[in-house]
Amino acid sequence: MQATSIVNIKKELKHKSPEELIEFCLRLSKFKKENKELITYLLFESDDESGYIESIKQHIDSQFETINTKSYFFIRKSVRKILTQTKKYIRYSQNKETEVELLLHFLQTLQDFKPSYKKSAQLQNLYNRQLALIKKVVSGLHEDLQYDYNLLLENL
């Protein structure tokens, strides 16, 4: 089965009743965990973005606490998993300030993590790529926010 374009889907959804739309959303939430998480964000957490950011920061902290530190292989694997989850939460929000906040927190937590990420070239590269991404996103924000975030970036 070939999937149709977003434009066609949007046109068809305009012709559906609210009850049918609700049924479509419920069916979507049954198929993938990400769909259910996105619907949960849109319905319950999108109104309180600061609370959403804090809950994700706590999730990042708890994930860093559970990392197996016996070898850098396990550390790298766990850090990449945490970053993937963080980026998924950023995609749900689609808010640039949220993206900067969460990535800054991720890098700060990685920087404070023991053993140091600086002993692994792969972790250093990951750190530098995320730092460059944050700088790029910050450059597109309002000047006041740019100043505030650049002060935080200097600490990293």
Sine and cosine of phi, psi and omega as CSV:
sin_phi,cos_phi,sin_psi,cos_psi,sin_omega,cos_omega
0.00,0.00,0.76,-0.65,-0.01,-1.00
-1.00,-0.05,0.78,-0.62,0.03,-1.00
-0.97,0.23,0.60,-0.80,-0.01,-1.00
-1.00,0.00,0.16,-0.99,-0.05,-1.00
-0.97,0.25,0.31,-0.95,0.02,-1.00
-0.89,0.46,-0.61,0.79,0.00,-1.00
-0.87,0.49,-0.72,0.70,0.02,-1.00
-0.90,0.43,-0.64,0.76,0.03,-1.00
-0.89,0.46,-0.69,0.73,-0.01,-1.00
-0.88,0.48,-0.68,0.73,0.02,-1.00
-0.88,0.47,-0.68,0.73,-0.01,-1.00
-0.93,0.37,-0.60,0.80,-0.02,-1.00
-0.91,0.41,-0.45,0.89,0.02,-1.00
-0.91,0.41,-0.40,0.92,-0.03,-1.00
-1.00,-0.03,-0.01,1.00,-0.03,-1.00
-1.00,-0.09,0.45,-0.89,0.03,-1.00
-0.99,0.17,0.32,-0.95,0.04,-1.00
-0.85,0.53,-0.58,0.82,0.02,-1.00
-0.91,0.42,-0.65,0.76,0.04,-1.00
-0.92,0.40,-0.61,0.79,0.03,-1.00
-0.90,0.43,-0.65,0.76,0.05,-1.00
-0.88,0.48,-0.70,0.72,0.01,-1.00
-0.89,0.46,-0.65,0.76,0.04,-1.00
-0.88,0.47,-0.70,0.72,0.00,-1.00
-0.89,0.46,-0.68,0.74,0.00,-1.00
-0.91,0.41,-0.64,0.77,0.04,-1.00
-0.91,0.42,-0.63,0.77,0.04,-1.00
-0.88,0.47,-0.64,0.76,-0.05,-1.00
-0.93,0.37,-0.33,0.94,0.00,-1.00
-0.99,0.16,-0.34,0.94,-0.14,-0.99
-1.00,0.02,-0.65,0.76,-0.04,-1.00
-0.73,-0.69,0.57,-0.82,0.02,-1.00
-0.90,0.45,-0.61,0.79,-0.01,-1.00
-0.89,0.46,-0.62,0.78,0.04,-1.00
-0.88,0.47,-0.68,0.73,0.00,-1.00
-0.91,0.41,-0.66,0.75,0.02,-1.00
-0.90,0.43,-0.65,0.76,0.01,-1.00
-0.91,0.42,-0.70,0.72,0.03,-1.00
-0.89,0.45,-0.63,0.78,0.05,-1.00
-0.88,0.47,-0.70,0.71,0.04,-1.00
-0.88,0.48,-0.76,0.65,-0.06,-1.00
-0.89,0.46,-0.62,0.79,-0.05,-1.00
-0.99,0.14,-0.64,0.77,-0.20,-0.98
-0.92,-0.40,-0.46,0.89,-0.17,-0.99
-0.91,-0.42,-0.25,0.97,-0.06,-1.00
-0.93,0.37,-0.40,0.92,0.01,-1.00
-0.96,0.28,-0.47,0.88,-0.03,-1.00
-0.88,-0.48,0.98,0.19,-0.07,-1.00
-0.91,0.43,-0.62,0.79,-0.01,-1.00
-0.92,0.40,-0.62,0.79,0.07,-1.00
-0.92,0.40,-0.61,0.79,0.05,-1.00
-0.89,0.46,-0.71,0.70,0.00,-1.00
-0.88,0.48,-0.70,0.71,-0.01,-1.00
-0.90,0.43,-0.63,0.78,0.01,-1.00
-0.92,0.40,-0.61,0.79,0.04,-1.00
-0.93,0.36,-0.62,0.78,0.04,-1.00
-0.88,0.48,-0.67,0.74,0.04,-1.00
-0.90,0.44,-0.62,0.78,0.04,-1.00
-0.90,0.44,-0.68,0.74,0.04,-1.00
-0.87,0.49,-0.73,0.69,0.00,-1.00
-0.87,0.50,-0.70,0.71,-0.02,-1.00
-0.92,0.40,-0.57,0.82,0.04,-1.00
-0.92,0.39,-0.63,0.78,0.03,-1.00
-0.91,0.41,-0.53,0.85,0.01,-1.00
-0.93,0.36,-0.42,0.91,-0.06,-1.00
-1.00,-0.07,0.09,1.00,-0.03,-1.00
-0.93,0.37,0.70,-0.71,0.09,-1.00
-0.98,0.21,0.90,-0.44,-0.09,-1.00
-0.99,-0.16,0.31,0.95,-0.03,-1.00
-0.93,0.35,-0.54,0.84,0.05,-1.00
-0.53,-0.85,0.35,-0.94,0.00,-1.00
-0.93,0.36,-0.38,0.93,0.08,-1.00
-0.86,0.51,-0.76,0.65,-0.01,-1.00
-0.93,0.37,-0.60,0.80,0.02,-1.00
-0.89,0.45,-0.75,0.67,0.00,-1.00
-0.87,0.50,-0.70,0.71,-0.01,-1.00
-0.88,0.48,-0.69,0.72,-0.01,-1.00
-0.93,0.37,-0.65,0.76,-0.01,-1.00
-0.91,0.42,-0.66,0.75,0.05,-1.00
-0.89,0.45,-0.62,0.78,0.02,-1.00
-0.90,0.43,-0.69,0.73,0.02,-1.00
-0.89,0.45,-0.66,0.75,0.01,-1.00
-0.91,0.42,-0.65,0.76,0.03,-1.00
-0.88,0.48,-0.69,0.72,0.03,-1.00
-0.90,0.44,-0.66,0.75,0.00,-1.00
-0.88,0.47,-0.69,0.73,0.00,-1.00
-0.92,0.40,-0.53,0.85,0.06,-1.00
-0.90,0.43,-0.70,0.72,0.03,-1.00
-0.91,0.41,-0.56,0.83,0.05,-1.00
-0.91,0.41,-0.67,0.74,0.02,-1.00
-0.88,0.48,-0.59,0.81,0.03,-1.00
-0.87,0.49,-0.68,0.73,-0.08,-1.00
-0.97,0.25,-0.67,0.74,-0.07,-1.00
0.83,0.56,0.53,0.85,0.01,-1.00
-0.91,-0.41,0.81,-0.58,-0.08,-1.00
-0.91,0.41,-0.60,0.80,0.02,-1.00
-0.91,0.42,-0.63,0.78,0.05,-1.00
-0.90,0.44,-0.68,0.74,0.01,-1.00
-0.86,0.51,-0.72,0.69,-0.02,-1.00
-0.91,0.42,-0.71,0.70,-0.02,-1.00
-0.86,0.52,-0.74,0.67,-0.07,-1.00
-0.94,0.35,-0.66,0.75,0.01,-1.00
-0.93,0.37,-0.60,0.80,0.08,-1.00
-0.88,0.47,-0.68,0.73,0.02,-1.00
-0.91,0.42,-0.66,0.75,0.04,-1.00
-0.86,0.52,-0.74,0.67,-0.03,-1.00
-0.92,0.39,-0.62,0.79,0.03,-1.00
-0.90,0.44,-0.66,0.75,0.02,-1.00
-0.92,0.40,-0.64,0.77,0.05,-1.00
-0.91,0.42,-0.62,0.79,0.00,-1.00
-0.92,0.40,-0.61,0.79,0.00,-1.00
-0.99,0.15,-0.17,0.98,-0.08,-1.00
-0.93,0.36,0.64,-0.77,0.07,-1.00
-0.90,-0.44,0.75,-0.66,0.05,1.00
-0.95,0.31,0.36,-0.93,-0.13,-0.99
-0.90,0.43,0.60,-0.80,0.06,-1.00
-0.94,0.35,-0.30,0.95,-0.08,-1.00
-0.94,0.33,-0.23,0.97,0.02,-1.00
-1.00,0.08,-0.05,1.00,0.01,-1.00
-0.84,-0.54,0.85,-0.53,-0.02,-1.00
-0.89,0.46,-0.62,0.79,0.00,-1.00
-0.90,0.43,-0.66,0.75,0.02,-1.00
-0.93,0.36,-0.58,0.81,0.06,-1.00
-0.90,0.44,-0.67,0.74,0.02,-1.00
-0.90,0.44,-0.68,0.74,0.05,-1.00
-0.86,0.50,-0.71,0.70,0.01,-1.00
-0.87,0.50,-0.73,0.68,-0.04,-1.00
-0.92,0.40,-0.62,0.78,0.04,-1.00
-0.90,0.44,-0.67,0.74,0.01,-1.00
-0.93,0.36,-0.58,0.81,0.05,-1.00
-0.89,0.45,-0.68,0.73,0.04,-1.00
-0.90,0.43,-0.63,0.78,0.03,-1.00
-0.89,0.45,-0.68,0.73,0.01,-1.00
-0.88,0.47,-0.70,0.71,0.00,-1.00
-0.87,0.49,-0.63,0.77,0.01,-1.00
-0.91,0.42,-0.70,0.71,-0.01,-1.00
-0.92,0.39,-0.65,0.76,-0.01,-1.00
-0.89,0.45,-0.58,0.82,-0.02,-1.00
-0.89,0.45,-0.35,0.94,0.02,-1.00
-1.00,-0.06,0.01,1.00,-0.03,-1.00
-1.00,-0.01,0.09,-1.00,0.06,-1.00
-0.88,0.47,0.48,-0.88,-0.08,-1.00
-0.85,0.53,-0.64,0.77,0.00,-1.00
-0.90,0.44,-0.70,0.72,0.03,-1.00
-0.92,0.40,-0.61,0.79,0.04,-1.00
-0.85,0.52,-0.71,0.71,-0.02,-1.00
-0.88,0.47,-0.73,0.68,-0.01,-1.00
-0.88,0.47,-0.72,0.69,-0.04,-1.00
-0.95,0.32,-0.54,0.84,0.05,-1.00
-0.92,0.40,-0.54,0.84,0.10,-0.99
-0.89,0.45,-0.66,0.75,0.04,-1.00
-0.93,0.37,-0.59,0.81,0.01,-1.00
-0.91,0.42,-0.55,0.83,0.01,-1.00
-0.88,0.47,-0.54,0.84,0.02,-1.00
-0.93,0.36,-0.45,0.90,0.00,-1.00
-1.00,0.09,0.00,0.00,0.00,0.00
